[in-house]
Amino acid sequence: MTDYDIIVVGAGPIGSTYAYKMAKKGYNVAMYDMKNRIGQPLQCAGLVSTNIDKTRNLPDEFIDNKLKGANLISPDKTQIQVSKDETSAYVIDRVLYDKYLVNRAEDAGVDMYYATRVVDVDINNTMIKTEHDTYSSDVICVSCGPNSSTSKKMNPNIIDESFLAMQYIIKTQNTNTNYLNLHIDTNTLPGFIWRIPVSPFESRLGLFTTGSYQHAAKILNQYLETKDTIAEKVYGLIPKFNPKKKIVKNNTFLIGDAASQVKPTTGGGLIAGFNITDIAVENTDLMLKNHDNNYLKKYETDYHTLYDNEFKTQQNVQKIMKDLTEDDFNYMFKILRQYNVDEIISQYGDMDNQTQLIKQLIKSGIIFKLVPKIGIRRLKNIWKSQ
Ligand SMILES: Cc1cc2nc3c(=O)[nH]c(=O)nc-3n(C[C@H](O)[C@H](O)[C@H](O)COP(=O)(O)OP(=O)(O)OC[C@H]3O[C@@H](n4cnc5c(N)ncnc54)[C@H](O)[C@@H]3O)c2cc1C
């Protein structure tokens, strides 16, 4: 007899959504988080496309701002504005949202253990150890974020890689709340710099990079405006997607950042994580009902079927971007402006599904106008991923 049907390690948005959905199905679920204050410190830009509406997992009350689009800005400050008639993205309050998701799980019957660090996940016996106790279950869901020790156990030959992400909460003035700014800076590639308006008086200025903390701070400081004051500095890790990474062993599975299930180009993990949670819910429910852990392997294959193509395409785009120089970007932006590519991006651009846009750029022939500058070899990489 086990203590629980399901143990969830880590009460971030992905783990707590999974815990809630399984509790609603009638399972006896426990969730553990080392934090006492869920969601704090804030480690997120809080930007999600309106595709999140399809997940039905974001109540309106956690939306601080609605964006029409983005200004894409090249190193020489050439701008391309992309926008939709309707709202294209939300800026959310991640701290309150994360708390809400955990409270919702508790209300559905999940036993929540706050301030309880899981020190070991025993994959062979489906048990976890906290600092003081041991608990057993039929399934363990590991959703403890980047650098999971369970991921290392499942993947002894793979080193989990991450980007460093840094963000300032900026108090400011007169901000246009309709558009976020995305700056291309060759010092942060393949990452970029974001400035996301929360209100006319507050923005989130951040970046992700392969560089060090000092390097990130030095770059970010260059994007401060004279009207800005820094209210808070936060940083965290964004895992790099790795299609070779195993995410299931025996009755234990990884999900969310622990499974490196984030969009390579933007580092966003919420929407993909919620979609993958639905796959995990369906398959672990079948596993428990049929006493057949082949369904857990199906979770892994279903996830790869849904996301590998898109994530690999994004990785290829990222590789190409990494090789480009300032001149390349400046040239590209000018060509893109000249051929009104802002209209194509506005129509086909989707933060979560970038393959669609790339196909359209190839179809329209615009991509070939860039060839003399960015080179055939790099373009071949895009072709390969289609
Ligand atoms: C600076 C930054 C900006 C970002 N911006 C965006 C964005 O705008 N949009 C977007 O979609 N995504 C964004 N992301 C990514 C997004 O935040 C993550 O993908 C998302 O939080 C993943 O959720 P998760 O539940 O998998 O893990 P996490 O949110 O990392 O939660 C893991 C939880 O596990 C707990 N935990 C860890 N180890 C243990 C342990 N041993 N025992 C018990 N508990 C443990 C932690 O305390 C934490 O509460 C950003 C990330 C960063 C770093």
The ligand as an SDF file (V2000), in Angstrom:
LIG
                    3D

 53 58  0  0  0  0  0  0  0  0999 V2000
   13.7700   35.3590  -16.1380 C   0  0  0  0  0  0  0  0  0  0  0  0
   12.8040   34.3790  -16.7730 C   0  0  0  0  0  0  0  0  0  0  0  0
   11.7790   34.8580  -17.5750 C   0  0  0  0  0  0  0  0  0  0  0  0
   10.8490   33.9780  -18.1240 C   0  0  0  0  0  0  0  0  0  0  0  0
    9.8290   34.4990  -18.8570 N   0  0  0  0  0  0  0  0  0  0  0  0
    8.8720   33.6830  -19.3430 C   0  0  0  0  0  0  0  0  0  0  0  0
    7.7430   34.2110  -20.0450 C   0  0  0  0  0  0  0  0  0  0  0  0
    7.6350   35.4200  -20.2200 O   0  0  0  0  0  0  0  0  0  0  0  0
    6.8070   33.3510  -20.5130 N   0  0  0  0  0  0  0  0  0  0  0  0
    6.8930   31.9960  -20.3140 C   0  0  0  0  0  0  0  0  0  0  0  0
    6.0210   31.2480  -20.7830 O   0  0  0  0  0  0  0  0  0  0  0  0
    7.9450   31.4640  -19.6430 N   0  0  0  0  0  0  0  0  0  0  0  0
    8.9150   32.2650  -19.1490 C   0  0  0  0  0  0  0  0  0  0  0  0
    9.9690   31.7460  -18.4410 N   0  0  0  0  0  0  0  0  0  0  0  0
   10.0080   30.2920  -18.2450 C   0  0  0  0  0  0  0  0  0  0  0  0
    9.0000   29.8690  -17.1880 C   0  0  0  0  0  0  0  0  0  0  0  0
    9.1510   30.6670  -16.0420 O   0  0  0  0  0  0  0  0  0  0  0  0
    9.2120   28.3910  -16.8490 C   0  0  0  0  0  0  0  0  0  0  0  0
    9.1500   27.6470  -18.0500 O   0  0  0  0  0  0  0  0  0  0  0  0
    8.1300   27.8790  -15.8900 C   0  0  0  0  0  0  0  0  0  0  0  0
    8.2150   28.5280  -14.6430 O   0  0  0  0  0  0  0  0  0  0  0  0
    8.3290   26.3860  -15.6830 C   0  0  0  0  0  0  0  0  0  0  0  0
    7.4410   25.9430  -14.7030 O   0  0  0  0  0  0  0  0  0  0  0  0
    7.7640   24.6170  -13.8790 P   0  0  0  0  0  0  0  0  0  0  0  0
    6.5370   24.3780  -13.0410 O   0  0  0  0  0  0  0  0  0  0  0  0
    8.2550   23.5420  -14.7680 O   0  0  0  0  0  0  0  0  0  0  0  0
    9.0310   24.9810  -12.9570 O   0  0  0  0  0  0  0  0  0  0  0  0
    9.2850   26.1540  -11.9250 P   0  0  0  0  0  0  0  0  0  0  0  0
    8.4050   27.3130  -12.1860 O   0  0  0  0  0  0  0  0  0  0  0  0
   10.7610   26.3510  -11.9220 O   0  0  0  0  0  0  0  0  0  0  0  0
    8.8410   25.5480  -10.5160 O   0  0  0  0  0  0  0  0  0  0  0  0
    9.6040   24.5420   -9.8890 C   0  0  0  0  0  0  0  0  0  0  0  0
    9.2070   24.4780   -8.4290 C   0  0  0  0  0  0  0  0  0  0  0  0
    9.8910   23.3680   -7.8490 O   0  0  0  0  0  0  0  0  0  0  0  0
   10.3700   23.7340   -6.5720 C   0  0  0  0  0  0  0  0  0  0  0  0
   11.5190   22.8610   -6.2590 N   0  0  0  0  0  0  0  0  0  0  0  0
   12.7210   22.8260   -6.8830 C   0  0  0  0  0  0  0  0  0  0  0  0
   13.4920   21.8470   -6.3560 N   0  0  0  0  0  0  0  0  0  0  0  0
   12.7540   21.2810   -5.3720 C   0  0  0  0  0  0  0  0  0  0  0  0
   13.0260   20.2230   -4.4540 C   0  0  0  0  0  0  0  0  0  0  0  0
   14.1710   19.5260   -4.4460 N   0  0  0  0  0  0  0  0  0  0  0  0
   12.0580   19.9030   -3.5480 N   0  0  0  0  0  0  0  0  0  0  0  0
   10.8710   20.5860   -3.5250 C   0  0  0  0  0  0  0  0  0  0  0  0
   10.5870   21.6020   -4.3880 N   0  0  0  0  0  0  0  0  0  0  0  0
   11.4980   21.9140   -5.2990 C   0  0  0  0  0  0  0  0  0  0  0  0
   10.7490   25.2160   -6.7120 C   0  0  0  0  0  0  0  0  0  0  0  0
   10.7340   25.8500   -5.4520 O   0  0  0  0  0  0  0  0  0  0  0  0
    9.6360   25.7280   -7.6480 C   0  0  0  0  0  0  0  0  0  0  0  0
    8.5300   26.2170   -6.9240 O   0  0  0  0  0  0  0  0  0  0  0  0
   10.9470   32.5780  -17.8900 C   0  0  0  0  0  0  0  0  0  0  0  0
   12.0010   32.0820  -17.1050 C   0  0  0  0  0  0  0  0  0  0  0  0
   12.9070   32.9570  -16.5490 C   0  0  0  0  0  0  0  0  0  0  0  0
   14.0180   32.3960  -15.7010 C   0  0  0  0  0  0  0  0  0  0  0  0
  1  2  1  0
  2  3  1  0
  2 52  2  0
  3  4  2  0
  4  5  1  0
  4 50  1  0
  5  6  2  0
  6  7  1  0
  6 13  1  0
  7  8  2  0
  7  9  1  0
  9 10  1  0
 10 11  2  0
 10 12  1  0
 12 13  2  0
 13 14  1  0
 14 15  1  0
 14 50  1  0
 15 16  1  0
 16 17  1  0
 16 18  1  0
 18 19  1  0
 18 20  1  0
 20 21  1  0
 20 22  1  0
 22 23  1  0
 23 24  1  0
 24 25  2  0
 24 26  1  0
 24 27  1  0
 27 28  1  0
 28 29  2  0
 28 30  1  0
 28 31  1  0
 31 32  1  0
 32 33  1  0
 33 34  1  0
 33 48  1  0
 34 35  1  0
 35 36  1  0
 35 46  1  0
 36 37  1  0
 36 45  1  0
 37 38  2  0
 38 39  1  0
 39 40  1  0
 39 45  2  0
 40 41  1  0
 40 42  2  0
 42 43  1  0
 43 44  2  0
 44 45  1  0
 46 47  1  0
 46 48  1  0
 48 49  1  0
 50 51  2  0
 51 52  1  0
 52 53  1  0
M  END
$$$$
